[in-house]
């Protein structure tokens, strides 16, 4: 996290949940997975994220459940620490400092107080050689503990956690790396190594990819690059070992796992098919096909009720039996983002290309995928080297009624295929429906595409620029309900400039101007008449970005060049207003304010500058926002405007800036007050930590709030108040909600608990005395009360005015009432005799 005054750079999502093998808890209720710098805890039934365990300062590389306590889990990270969590409550219990970057973690019930980690070779930390070491965790009451006692187990291992596995409850450990398999027996303290040739006679590749061990038998399963699975037996003898071969996968086997009882072996790869092999009869196989993307990890719950698969599209599929029961989908980023980052004007969701041929609509508020939209509408074939259609451009109009997409496919011995598709929003299905497909809209690849965002525009206009040297203007119209024929998209104009290639295009805020950059020349056009109004020339370097100013800065046009210049033109004078030397990787404007954001590369990191074109001083600047270059960012309008008083954070009041790092992490800028408010609201929502935040849960919470509000209004209307809770209810509630493994002993709690339920003797005796006196004088008060009521019902006329002017008398205490009753019982006859005399 980077801080600058009141501005913070925080992670908002996008982290991979498929980076390491997930873990299912013993009761199959929760699933834990590494996600960036944190560990996410999901509910297997509701798919909601129950907790996010934060504390690591670098990438989390492994998560395992503690063998001696199934309610706790270990996590390791490249920051050199192992952290022990209570994942049911989201509490960090202890941190063990190892001092070396950890790439994976393994545990066994056979080894108490010891965890096994994969670290770099100590003698040469920069090398890519790794070793498996045993870390002895010291018993200490401190939360931060040094763990310097390390002992090497296997010297040459793979950094892939799937290539290391314990067998028979921890009696031995097997490691596969390259072309050799190594098995180490702990009791014998002996290692057996087995080697394979690089290529077989039939051309197969024998490289080890993953390994799994049978929980009860001495059997090790290894997956290989050629798709074969080998079952090794008698590996406790160097020369008498045997193995049998299974083959179904067409490509490398990426992950394998035995079921808890050892009856089945699960395997998966790029085919997106989960294969279940019968251990006693390997000729029988069951398949779960069409899981959507290549399988990267497989895990099974300890009770065998659930299994799960991680996929290359940042997805975890939870399987019950042979059916998919739940899907946990993260932000699909892939190797590159072709479409840039866009915001849907209707749902306020982040839109970018996801799995092949699709667009994903991702909720920025909930950090959750809303839905995928199939753009290509063709079955994706998992075959290496096969060129298929991919989505490269997307744009929305101002109202969100239209969406335009561009898909392309380049064959080796064929021309490039292009499709421009226009999608209309359907109110009934609440999704985009394909309206028009334009095959080959240009003769070459499309370089830029944008809609006219003017709210007062009568028609919808789309501009597309291409490497063929032309840009085209498309007029879009919706067909009337009774109109079935007629085109909904027409090419209105084709423009060019001296045979140069256009690379960028953008509309002004009111839609009256269109700027198109042809290499080093910027042309300004009038969309009303398609007249070339002006040309703005620059030194012989191509223009990379174009951006119009808004509101009070609408007369300015900004652009960046390949020779690291940021230029600002005044459209009223058609002259260069100012320029500065900056290596800007991305330039974009806030759609609601005059602010312009510029990401600048410097010394291997990216700096951010937020400025107004009319002012020389930046509104906000921040050094080293992230490492690497930022090439994708977007301003997302806020649902509720912030009320920030500080000058450095006022640019975040209307919109929030999101950007993608080179590691495909979605980051954003927030204020400290906004982050604290978000944390407070999340704590208020989560009443019971073990219950996932489902829509039904939120609906029930609103219903309960309504009942409490009705009860409060009933009291104010004069209804009798509800009886108060007993004195010890708070203690009982706290006692029942606290997990048993963190509570003190029962003998210690017993006396405190009983005392909270008792009532003191002094208070009881004082309350009993006035009660007895009231019972004795009950009959005597009946007569006197009748006289008092009759006299009170006939007040004097002037008394009402006096009472209204005088303040109300305070109520009598119990002691005063008792004294008044005692005075009433006295004999006052002597006073009458005295008055007569």
N, C-alpha and C positions, 0 to 999 in steps of 0.2 A: 504494500500500500504506500502511495506517495501522497504527501501532504504539502499544501502550500497555503498557509493562512487558514481560511475556512473551507478551501476546496480540497476534496479527496478524490483519488483515482481508485475505484473499487471494481471488483470483478462482479459482473451481473449474469454470468452464464457462459454457455459455449464450451465449458470444460468437458473433456472426454469422460464419459462414464464406462467406456469399453476399453480403457487403457490397461486395466488389470482384471484378473478373474474376480467376479463378484462372490460374495459369501452369503449363504442363507442360514438364518439362525436355527437353533434346535427345534423350536416350535413352528417353524415355517411361516411365521407371521411377518418377519422383517427381512430385508435384503440390504446388505452393506456393500458399497462400491467406492473405489477411489475416484475422485473428481477434482482434478487440478490440485490445489493446495489444501483441499479438505476431503472429508469422507461423508458421503451422503447416505442416509438411512431411509429406505423406502418401505412403504407398506405393500406387501405382496397381494393384498386383496383390493385395495383402493387405488394403487399406483401413485399415491401422494407421497411427497417427501416429508417425513415426520421430523427428522433432525438433520442438521448439517454440522458435523463436528469440525470446528475450525481451531487451529493452533499451530499447524506446520507453517514454516516460512518458505518452503520450496515444494516441488512436485511430490505428491504422495505416490509411492511406488508399490504398496502392498497393504492388504487388510486381511487379518485372520482372527478367528474367535479364540479366546483364551481356553485351553483345554480343561483347566481346573475350575473355571467359572464361566458358564455359558451365557451369562449376562454381561460379560466384558469382552473387549476386543483390543488387539494390538494393531497399530498402524505404523508404517515406516516411511521415511521420506529421504530425499536427497539432501535435506538439511542436516543429516547425521543424527537424527533422534528417533527413538521408538516411544510412542505414546500409548498409554493404557487408558481406555475409555469405558465409561458406563454408557453404552449406546442406547439403553432404554430411556434414560433421562437426559442424555446429551451432555454428560459431565466428564471433564478431563480429570482422571484420578492421579496419574503419575507420568513423568517424562524421564526417559533414560537417554543420557547423552553418550553416544558411541564415539563420536569424533570423526567418523568417516561417512561418506555418502553411501546410502543403502539402496540397493536396486530391487531387492525382493526379500520377503520374510516367510519363514516356515516354522511350524510348531508341531509338537508331538506330545501325546499324553504319556509316553514312555519316558520323556525327559522333563522333569519338573524343575521349574526355576531357570530354564534355559530356552532361548530362542535361537534359531539358525537364520543368518542373514547372508546375502551376497553383497560383497564389497569389492572395490578395485584392489588390485595387488598393491600391498603397502609399499613395496620397493619402488614402484613406478606408478604413480597415481594417474598420469596422463595416458597410460597405455589402455588398450581395450581388453586386457586380460582380467578375469574376475576369479574370486575364490569364495568358497563357502566356509563361514566361520561360525562357531558356537559362541553366543554371547551369554555370559552368566549374569543374570539380573540380581543385583544386591537387594537384600531386605532392609528397607529404610523407611522411616516415617516422613521423610522430606518429599516434597512434590517433585523437585528436580534432583535427579540422582545421576552421578557419573558411573558409567559401566565400562571400566578400562580392561576388564578381564576377558580377553578374546583368545580362542584356540582354533586353529585351522583344522578343517575336516577334509575338504577336497580342494586341491590347489587350482585346477583348471576346470571352470564350469561356465555355463552360458548365463547371460544376464536375463534370459527369458525365464520367468517363474514356472512356466509350463514344462520346462525341461528338467525339473527337480521334483522328486516325490518321495515320501516316506512309505515304507512297506511293512505290513503285518504289525500295525500299531506303533511303529517306530523302532523295530528291531534292526532295520537296515534303511539306507537311503540310496536312491539311484539318481544318477545325473547323466544326461545325454548332451553331448557337445560335438558338433561337427560330424565326424564319422566314427566316434568311439562312445561306448556306453561304460560307465563306471559305477560299481556297486560297492558300498562301504558298510560292513557289519560292525556294529558298535561293541558287542560283547567280545568278538574275536579280535577287534581292532585290525581288521584285514580288508584289503581292497582287491576286487576282481575287475579286470578291464577286458572289454570285448571290442573288436574292430571290424569294420566292414569296408569293402572296396568302394571307390568313388562311384564307378559306373558298373552296372551289370552287363552281361552279354547281350541282353535285349535292349539296352540303352536306358534302363531305369536309373534314377538318381537315388542313392542310398543315404543321403544326408539326414541325420536325425532332426526332427522338428518338435516333437513333444513326447512325453512319457507319462504313463499311469501305472500304478501298482495295485494288485488285487488285495483287498482288505484282509483275507483269510488264507489264501494259498500263496505259495512262492511262485508268483507269475508276474512278469513285467511286460506291459504292452508299450510298444514304441511306434510312433507315426513318422512317416518318411516323406521326402520331397516328391517322390513319384506316386504318392497316393496309397502306398501299401502300409499295412499294419502287421508288425511282427510280435508274436507272443513268445517271450523268452522263459525257459524253465531250466532247472538244475544250474542256475547261475552261481551257486555257491561252490561250484567246481570249475576250475579254469579250463579244463579240456573236455568235460563231459556235458557241456551245456547244449541245449537244443532250442530251436525256435520253429514256429509254424507261421505261415504267411496268409493274411487276409487281404483281399483287394476288391474295393468297390469305387473308391474316390478316383476321379480323373486327374486331380491336381494334389498339391501338398496337403497332408493332414495337419490342420492347425491346432487342434485341441482334442483331448480324450479324457474320459473320466469313468471310473467304475461306480456302480451303485453301491450303497452301504453294505448290502448283503453279498455283493459280488456276483449276482446272478446275470447282470447285463453289463455291457461295455458300450458307452456312448462315444461317438466320434463325429467330427464335422470339419468342413473346409469351405472352399470358395463356391461350392455348388449350392449353398443355402439350404442344405438338406441335413437334418439330424438323423444319423444312422444308429440304430440300437441292435447290437449283436448279442445273441444268446451265448453265454460263456460256455455252457456244456455242449451246445450244438451250434457252432458258428455258421453253419449253412443257413440257419433261420435268421432273418433280419426283418426289422420293422423300420419304416421310414416316416419322417415328418417333413414333407417338402414345402417349398415356396415360403421360406421364412423371410424373404425380402432382401437379404444381403449376406455376404460371406460371413461364416461363423469364425470368431476369433477365440472365444473361451467357452468352456462348458463347466457347470458346477451343479452339484446335487445336494439337497438338504440332508442333514444327518438322519432324519427319520424316513427319508426316501419318498416323502409325499410330493415334493416339488423338485423340479430341475429347471435350470435357466441357461440361456445361451447369450453371449455377447456377440454383437455384429459390427461389421466395419462401418456402418452408417450411424454409429454412436447410439445404438439401441440395445436394450436388454429384453429378451423375450422370456417370460415365466411360463413354464409348461407343467400342467397337471395331468399325469397319465400320458396320453398321446394327443392332447389338445392344448392349444395356447389359451392360457387363462388371463394373462395381463401382458402389457407392453409398456416398458419405460423408455421413452424416446427423448434423447437430448438434442441439442442443436447440431444439425448435420452440416459440417463445414468442409469435409473432404480435403483434397490437396490444394484446391484454389477456389476462390469465389469469382465466378465469371460474370455474374449479373450485378455486382456491387450490392450495397445495402439499400433497401427501399423500405418505406413505411406505408402500409395500407391505410388510406384515409378513413376507411370505415371502421375497421377493427383495431386500428392503431398497432397492428402486429408488425413485427420485423419480417421482411420478405427477402429471400435469397434462394439461390439454387441449392437443393438438398441432395437426396439420392438421385441417381442417374435418371434424367428425363422428367424430374419433378421440381416444383417450387414448394418451399415450406413456409408456412405462416406460423411465426413463433411469438408467443406472448412475452413481451419484455417485463411486464409487471409480475407474472407468475413464474417466469423462467421455465416455460413448458411449451411443448409443441401443440399448436391448436389443430392443424390438419395439413395434409400434403395434397397438392393439386397436380394431377398427372397432365403434363403439357405435351409430351411427345406422343403419348397414347399408343405405345408399342411395347411389347414384352422385351425386357432387358435380358440379354444372353450373356452369361458369365463365361466368356472365352477370352483368353489372353490374345492381344493383338487385333481384336475385332473392333473396327471403328463404328460407333453407334451415334445416334442423334444426341446432342446435349444442348441444354438451354444456356444461352450466352448473354441475352439482354432481357430486361423487363422494365416497364414503365407504367405509371398510374396517372389518370387525369385528376383534377383537383377534387372532384366530388366522389371519386372511387367507383363511378359507374362503368368505366372502361379500363381494361388492362391490355397492354400489348407485350408480346413475347417474341423473341427471335430464337430459332433453333437451327443448328447447322451440323453437317456431317461431311468430313473430308475423306474420301477414298484415295488409295494410292494411285490407281490407274484410271480414275474418273474425276469428273468435275465436282466442285464443291456444291453440296445441296443446301439450299436455304429455304426456310419457311417463316413468314411473318404471320402470326396469329393474333387475332383481336378477340378479346373475351369480354362479354357483357355480364354485369352483376344481375343475378336472378333473385328477386325479393322472396320468392316462395322457398327456394332451396337454401337461401342465404349463402350462396357461393357463386363463383364465376363459371359461366357456361360459354363454350366455344361459339363464337358468332361468325367469324370470317377467317379463312385461311388463304393467304396470298403466297403462292408458290413462286420462288425465285423473284422476290421484289427488286433485287439488284443483281448485277452481273458478277459481283464480287462480295467479299465479306463486309458485313455491316459494322461500322466503327462506332457509331453513336446513335441514340434514339431518345426523344423527349416529347412530352405533351405540352401544349399550351395550358398554363396553370391559371389563367385569368378567370376570376369567378363570374364576371359579367359577360363572358363570351357566349355568343348565340350558338355557335357550332363547336364541335370538338375536333381539334387539329393535332395530328401526329407528324413529327419530322423524323426521317431516317436518313443517315449519311453512310456512304459506302466507299470502299477503296476503288470503285470504278470511276471516281471523280465526280459523282453527282450526289445531290441530296434531294429527297422527294417529300412533298407535303401531301398527307392523306387526310381527307375529310371524312369524318365518321358521323353517322346518324342512326338513330333507333327507328325501327320499323313500327308503324302504327299497329294496334291490335288487329284490325281487319286487313292489313296490308301484308300479303304473303310473298310477293315478288318484288324484285328490285334490289340493287346492291346496297349494302350498308356501309361500304368503304369505297371511296373514289380517290384516285390520284389527282390532286388539284394542280400541282406544279412540280416541275423538275428543274433544279438549279445547278449551275456549275460556275467555276471561275478559272479561266486560263489553263484548263487541264490539270489543275492541282488536286491533290487528294484531301477531302475534308475529314477532320479527326474529331472535332468537338462541335456541339450545337447547344444553344439554350435560348429560352424566351425571357423577355423582360416580365416584370411582375404584372403589368396591365395587359400583356399580350400584344402590344403595339409594335414591338421590335423583335427581330430574330437575328441572333449572332451566330455565324458559322465560320469556323477557322479552317482555312485552306493552307495547310502547312504553316508558313511563317506570316500569312496574311489573314487578318480578321475582317470578314465582310458583315455588314449590317443591312438587313432587308426589312421591307414593310410587308407583313403578311396580308394586308388588305389589298394591295395592288401588285405585290411581288416585284417591287422596284428596288434596285440596289441603291441604297441611300448613301453609304460611305464605305471606305476601305481603310483599315488601320494597319500600317506596315511596321515591321520590326526587324532587328538584325536577323541574319540568315539562320534562324533556328526555329523548329516547329513549335507551335502552341500546344501545350499539353492539357490545360484546364481553362475553362471559361466560366464566368459567374457574374450575373448582373447584381447591382446594388438594389436595395429595397427601401421603401418608405422615403425618408428624407435623403437617402443616398441613391435614389433611383437613376440619377444622371450619370452614374459611374459604371464602367465595365472593367472587370479585372480578369487577368489571365497570367498563366505561368508558361515559361519557355524551357527548352531543353538545355539552355546555357545558364540555368539557375537564376532567372530573373523573374521578379513579381512586378507586373506592370498594371497601372491603373489609368484608364482613358476617360476623359470627359466627353460625353456624347454630345453635349451642347456645342462645344468648340471643335470636336473631332481631333483633339490633340492629346498628347500624353501628359497626364496630370502629375504623376510621380512614378518612380520605379526604384527597386532595391534589389540587391543581390542576395538571394535566399534559395537554398536547394529544397524546394517545396515538393513533397510527394503527393499531397492531396489538398485541394482547395474546395470549400463548400460553404454555402450561405445558409443562415437561419431563415426559414420561410416566414417567421413571424416578427423578426426584428431586423435592424440594420447590420447586425453582427456578421462577420466573416471569420471562419475558422481556417487556419493554415497549419498543416502538419509539416514540420521542417526536419530533415535528416541532418544529424551532426554527430560525428565521432561514434558511429555505431549505434546511436539511440535516436529517438524522435522527440522533438520539442513541439509545444503547442503555443500558437499565438492567436488570440481573439482580438479583432480590431474592427473599427468602422472606417470605410474608405475616405470619409471626410476628415478624420482626425489622425494626426501623425503619431500619437502615443497609443500603444495597444491597451485595450480594455483589460486584458488578462494575458499572462504569459506563464508558462511552466516548463522547466527544463527536465529532460529525461523522463518523459511520460512512460515510456516503455523501451525495451531494447528492440533493435531492428527497425524496419521501415513500416509505417502505417499507410496502407493503400486503400482501405475501405472504412468509411465512417458515414454517419447519418445523424441529422437532427430530428428527434422525435418530439412532437408537440405534447405538452403536459395536459393532463385532464384537469388539474387544479393548479392555478398559478401560484408560485412561491412568492413570499413577501420578504425577500432578503434586503437588508438595509446596507450591507457592506458593498462598496463600489466594485470590489474584485469578483463578487459572486452574483451581481445583478444580471449578468448575461445568461444565467441559468434559470431565470424566473419563468420564462415562457416555454422554453424548449430544453431538452436534455440531450447531450451529445454522447453518442455511442461510437465505438470503434473496435475493429478486430486487430489483434496482434498477429505476428507471424506464427505464433503457436496456436492460432485460432481460438484465443480466449476473448470473449466479449466483455469489454471494459466500458466504464462510464464515469462521468464526473458528477459528484454530489457534494452537498454541503454537510458540515458536521451536524447541524440541527436537523437536517432531513434524514440523516442516517439514524440519529437517536430517536426521531419520531417513528421511523420504520421499525426499529427494534421494539419500541414500546407497544406499537399496534400489534406486532406479532405475538408478544407476550400476552396481551389481552385476549387475542383470539384463541390461543392454545390453553384451554382450561385443564384438560387432562392430557399429559404428554404422551400417553400410550395410545391415544385415539388420533387417527389421521384426520387432516383437515379436508373433509369431503364436502361436496355441495349440500348433501343432506344434513351434515353436521352444522354447516353454516345456517341452513334453514331452520334447524331445530334451535340453534342459538338465538336467532331472531324471534322465534316463537316464545322462548323463555323470557327474552327481554320484554316482549309485549305483555306477557303475563305479569312480570314484575312492575311494569309501568301501570298496568291496570290496577294492580293492588295498591300502588302508591296513590293513584287518583281516587280509589275507593276510600282510603283513609282520609284524604282531604275533603271528600264529600260527606264525611260524618259516619262512615261505617266503623264498626268496632275493629280495632287493630288486631293483627294476628298475635298470638301468644309468643313471647320471646323464646329463643332457643335456650336449652339448658346451659348451665354454666360450663360444663365440661365438653360441649359439642365441638368447640374449636380444637381442643386437645385430641379428641377422638378422631376428628377429620385429619389432623396432621399426622397422627399415629398410623392411620390406615393408608394414607397416601404415600408415606415415605417407604422406599424399598427396604425389604427386610435385611438385605446384606449390608446396608450402611447404618442400621440402627444400633444403639448400644444394647447391652444385655438387658434381659427382661427384669431381673432383680433391681436394676438401677431405675428402670422406668416405672416399676410397680408403685412405689411410694409416691412419686410425683403424680401419677395418673389418679390414684385414689384420693389424694389431697385435693385435686382439682374438682372432684365430684362432691366433696363434703361441704357442709354449711357450718359456720362457726357457732359455738354454743351461746355466746353473748347475744348475737343477733336473734337467735331463736327464742331466748327467754324474754327479751324486750318485746318481741312481737306477740308472745303469748299473753302477757299481762294486759295490755289494752284490749285484747280480744275477750278476756274474761270479764273485764269491766263493762265492755259493750253488751255482752250477753245479760249481765245483771241489771243494767239500767235500760234495757230495751223497752220494757213495758212502761216505765216511767216517762220515757221520751215520747211515746206515741201521743199522749194527751197534750204535752207541751208543744209538740211539733204541729198539731192541728191548730192550736191558738196562734202560733207564730205564722203559719201559712195564711190564716184568715186575715191577720193584721198586715201581712206583707202584700196581700192582694188588693188592699185599699190604701195606696200611698197618697201622700199629699200632692197637690198639683205643683207646688213649687219645688218639691223634692226631686222631681224628674229633671228639672233644669239644673238644680244643684249637682245632682249625680252625673249628669252629662258633662258638667264643667270640671268636677273633681276627678282626680285619677282613681282608677279602680283599686279597691282595698286588696292587699295580698291575702292569699288563702291561709287559714289557720293551720298550725302544725298539730300533730297528735297530742303533744304535751299540753298545748293551749286548750284543745277540745276536752281533755280529761279535767283540767282545772275548771273549765266552764261548767261541766257536769257536776263537779263537786260543790261548787258555789250554789248551783241550782237546788241541791238537796238540803241546804242549811235551813234552820227555822228562823224566819224573819218576823215572828209575831211581836217580839219585844220592841221592834221599831215602830209598829203601829200604836202600841201603848204609849210610847214616848211622844209620838206626834199628838195624841189626844190630850195629854197632860200639858 
